[in-house]
Amino acid sequence: MADDDGFWYDLATGRVDQGHQKGAAHLMGPYASRAEAERALETARARTEAWDAAEDD
């Protein structure tokens, strides 16, 4: 998937946009689908918790 074809979660607005946007410092992505991008924060939170748990082992 080319960056301009993906979906991006905008941390500043909470919106999902299609296509690469300028100012990528506040964007998460690209994601393959709008639904996947809408779950960006949930996915990031779950990954962080998993990494934290792995460090505790």
C-alpha positions in Angstrom: 0.0 0.0 0.0 1.4 3.4 -0.9 1.2 6.0 1.8 -1.2 8.1 -0.3 -3.6 5.2 -0.4 -3.8 4.5 3.3 -6.0 5.9 6.1 -4.5 8.1 8.7 -5.6 8.9 12.3 -5.1 12.6 13.2 -4.2 12.9 16.8 -5.0 16.7 16.8 -8.6 16.3 15.5 -9.5 12.7 16.2 -10.5 12.3 12.6 -9.5 9.7 10.0 -8.5 10.9 6.6 -7.6 9.1 3.5 -4.3 9.8 1.7 -1.0 11.0 3.1 -1.2 14.4 4.9 1.5 17.0 5.5 2.5 17.5 9.1 2.8 13.8 9.8 4.0 14.4 13.4 0.4 14.3 14.6 -0.7 11.4 12.4 -0.8 7.6 13.0 -0.8 5.3 10.0 -1.1 4.4 7.3 -3.8 1.8 8.0 -5.3 -0.5 5.4 -8.9 0.5 6.2 -10.9 3.4 7.8 -12.1 1.0 10.6 -8.5 0.1 11.4 -7.5 3.7 11.5 -10.5 4.5 13.8 -9.1 2.0 16.3 -5.6 3.5 16.2 -5.5 4.6 19.8 -7.0 1.4 21.1 -4.4 -0.6 19.1 -1.6 1.6 20.3 -2.8 1.2 23.9 -3.0 -2.6 23.6 0.5 -2.8 22.1 2.0 -0.6 24.8 0.4 -2.8 27.5 1.7 -5.9 25.9 5.2 -4.5 25.7 5.1 -3.3 29.3 3.9 -6.8 30.4 6.8 -8.4 28.4 9.3 -6.2 30.1 8.0 -7.3 33.5 8.7 -11.0 32.7 
